[in-house]
Structures are given as C-alpha cells and as structure tokens.
Amino acid sequence: MAFDVSASAYDRFMGRYSTLLAPSFADFAGVEPGRRVLDVGAGPGALTSELVRRRVEVVAVDPSWQFVDALHERLPDVAAVAASAEELPFGNDQFDASLAQLVVHFMDDPPAGIAEMRRVTRAEGVVAACVWDHGTGRGPLSPFWAAARALDPTHAGESQMTGTSPGQLRRLFADADLHDVEETALEVNVEHPTFEEWWEPFELGVGPAGAFVSQLQPEQREQLREHCRSTLPPAPFTIAARAWAARGLA
C-alpha cells in the first residue's frame, strides 16, 4: 500500500509514535554499527534516522514517491529508492539485516514481502518486523477505532490486518523459512498536550484511519470527534501503545 500524502502529514499523524518506537525496534533487531541494513517501507524516515544515528549503512525503500523524496531531502547520505516490499530491486544476500517497521500490515502480499526480505538478506542475517497491536486494542489508534466502531459497528478498523495480533508475525516468519524466530512486545508512551493535538492529524487523510474520517459527512465527523473526546482522559493525557515485533535469521 502506497500512502498518497505528504511526509509532513505522515509525521504529524504517525511520526509522533513511530519515532519513539524506532530505538527499541532497532535494539530488538540487534542492529550493530558498520552493518548494511535495508529499511523496508521506510516512510519519511523514522527508523532510517535511528539507523543512521547508529552508524549503519542504510538503504531505504518505500512505494510512495513523496516519502522517497523526503528521505532524499532529510537524509541525503542514505540511498533511497521507490519500490514495494514484494519486489525489492536488489540481488540475493545483499544486506546484513532487513527491517520493516509498521509496514507488514500494509503490504499487498505479506508472505511475499517477508520472503523478499529474506532473499536479500545474507545467510544468518537478521530479518525483523513490527506492527502495532491493533488486534487486542493496544495500538496508538485503538481509541480512535473504538469510537469509529461506535459510529459504524461493521467497520473492523485495522484489527484484522496481518501482524496486528500476537503470534501472527512469528508464523509469517516461520512460513518464510526463517529460523530462530522470536517474538516480543514493544511499548511506547506518548503524551498529548491537548485533545486537538491528538485529533487534528486524523483529518489529514493518512492511512485507513484518515480514509475513514475523509469519507464521513461533516455531522458524522463531528460526532466521531466528540465521541473520541468523551472517551479519552482530560488533557494532557498519555497514549500507551504496544507493537508486536518478530525477528528471525535468514
């Protein structure tokens, strides 16, 4: 899935969470200085920036040209190319590690995407991925989706997407013939100073949540916003978010 939004819109919507997640995900993946690492579905660079800080040689791919342009501008020393996870434009065994932060559930074909990550990773190199815990309601967008289902009970939100529930990434990795597969939970806490600061990025059209808001009539959007306000604590409030993460060896 390509995101047809600006990098700044994505930053305001998801960057506030993904930037905090990146260090713990890189720790879990065991990224070491001097390694050559592929960042799959890099977006505008939350994980890429963390890898650069760790003195890693990073190659970043994303299917959205807006994000690739942002990567070129923000991180000019990083090789960034437009490509999907399912068709990585690299030969076999090119990287010491291949990482995908908050991407697997947006892949058109997750098994193919993980298989491609394995293909381009050297033998005994690391393949790792993480996805927000939308399945059990501990993702950063879970308060929004709970309110959305109060408005439209038929809408599943992102809870049925691949990797959003425990055990799914582990099985996906095992099916891709990765070995020594481990799964864990990563957690971040984000403080929102006002309700408006939390809500406004949902109106930017980013991802499934933004698409849901965009198709609402004005009165429905107001209803959804006020339902969210009523269910969240008084500001400032903290969103405690969890992501499922898996790693395996190629």
N, C-alpha and C positions, 0 to 999 in steps of 0.2 A: 504494500500500500504506500503510495507516494502522498505526501502532505502538500497540498497546494495553498500554503500560507507562507507569510514572511518569517524569517528567522526570529525577528523581534517578537512576533506574535507567539511563536512556539516558546521562546524564552519566558515570556510572561505567564504562559499557561502551564507548561510542564517543567521548564528550566528551573523553577524555584524548588522543585523536588528532585529532579534528576541530577542537578549539580551536587547536591548533598549525598545522593546515593553513590555517585561515581567512586569516591575513595574506598568505601567499604567493598564495592564490587571488584575494584582492581586488586584490593588486598585478597579477597576470596579467590580470585583467578591466579594469584601468585605472580603477578607481573613484576619483572626484575629489570633494572637499568641495562641498557645496551641490547635488549631483545628487539626483534622485529615483530610488530603486533598489528593485526588487522582489526579495525573498528567497523563492524558491520551495522548499517543503519545508523550512522553517526549523528544524524540530525545536524544542528548547528554547532555541535562540539562539546557537550557536557563531559562525556567520557574522554573524548580526544584530548581536551585540555588537561585533564587529570593525568593521562598517559604521558603527555609532553612534559608535565611537571616532574614525572618520574624518570625522565631522561631515556625514554623509549623511542625507538624509530617507529613512527606510526604511519600507516596507510589507512585512509578513511574512505568508506563508500556509503552512498545514500542515493536512493532513486529520485529524490526531489532536487531539481536544479537550484532552487532557492537556497537550500541548505548547503549544497556544494559550493555555491558562490560565497556564502557566509564563511564557510571553512577556509576558502582561499584568502578571504579578506582578514579573518581573525587569526588564522594560524598559517601564514604564508610558507612556513618551512615544512608543512605537512602535505604529503601527496594526497589529494582528494579527488575522487572520480565519481561520476554518476553511474550507478549500477545497482541492480537488485541483488538480494541475498541469494536468490535462486540461480543466478547466472553471474557469478563472480569472475571478473576478467583477468584472472591470474592462473598461472600454471600450478601443477601439483607441488606440495611441500615447500611453499614459498615463505611461510611465516612460522615463528616460534609459538605464537598464540593467536587465536581468533576469538574476538569478544563481541557480544551483541547485548547492549543494554536497552531494555524496554522496547524490543523490536520483534521478538518471535511471534507475538500475538498479532502483529500487523503483516507478517509475511503472507503472501498469497498461497504458498505451499510450505509450511513449516518443516516437514520432514526433508524436503529438497533443500531448503535453506541450511539446515544443520548439516546435511550431507555435503553441501558445498563448503561450508566452514571446515569440516573435517578434511576434505580433499586438499584444500590449500594450506593445511597445517602439517608441518613435518611430523614424522613418527615420534611419538611420545610428547609432542607438543600439546598445549592446553587449548581446549575449546570450552568457552563459558558463556552463559546467557543468564539474564534475569528478567522477570516480568512482575508487574505489580500484582498484589494479591486481591484481584477483583472477585475471585471465586468465593471467598469466605468473608468478603466485606471489609478487608483491612487495607485496601488501596487508598491513595490520596483522593481519588474521585468518588469513593464509596458514598460519602454523604450526598453528593450530587445525584448519583444514580438511584439512591433510595428515594429521594424526593421526586425524581423523574418517574419512577415506577408508581408513586402515589398518583401522578397525573396520568400515566399510561401504563397500567399493570401488565400489558402484553410485551413491553419493551424489556429485553434481557440485559440491556447495557453492555458491559464488556465482560460479564461474568462467565460467558460460555466460550470465550476466546482461548486459544491454545496457550497453555503455560500459566494460566491465571489461578490454578488450584494446585494444592500440594501433590507432588508425585508426577505431575504431567511432564515437566521438563526432564526429570530423571528417566522416564520411559522413552521420551523422544530421543534422548542421548543414547540410551541403550539400543534403540532400534537403528541408530546410525552407526552402530558397531564401535562406539567409543567405549573405553574401558576405564576402570577405577572411577566410576561415576559417583559423585557426591552431590547432595542437595542440602541447602540450608535456607534460612530466612534472614533477610537483611532489613534493618529498620532505620527510618529517619523521622525526625520530628521537625515540623516547620511551623513557626509562629506567624499568624496572620494578624496584623495590627488592627484591621477593620474588616467588617463584612464585605464592604465594597471592594477592597483589595483582593479578597478571595473570589468574589463573584465575577467581577468585570472580565477577566480573561476567558470565561466561558462564552462570552459574546463575540469572541474573535474568530470563531469557526474552525478551531483546531481539533482534529481527531473526531471520534464518534460523539463525544460529549458536545463539542462545538457544533457538529452537524445536527444534533438533536435540538439544540437551542435555536439554530438558524431556521428550522422548518416550523417553529411554533408561531402562532398568531400573537400579536402584541399582548392581548389579555392573558393568553396561556403562559407567555414568557414571564409576565408579572406574577402570575400565580405560582409558577415554579420558583422564581426568585424568593418570594415571600415565604414559601414553604421551606426552602433551604434556610432562610434566616431564622425561622421558628424552631428548627431542629438543631441548629448549631449553638454552641455556648455563646454567651456575650463576648464581644471582642474586648481585648485581644484574646484569641484562642489558638490552640495548637492542634495541628493535624498530625497524628501518629500514623505513619504509613509503613506497610510491610511489603517486601518484594520476595518472591521465590527465586532462588538462584541455583544453578547447577553447573558443574564443571566435570570434564572428563578428559582422558588422554586419547590422542589420535593413534 
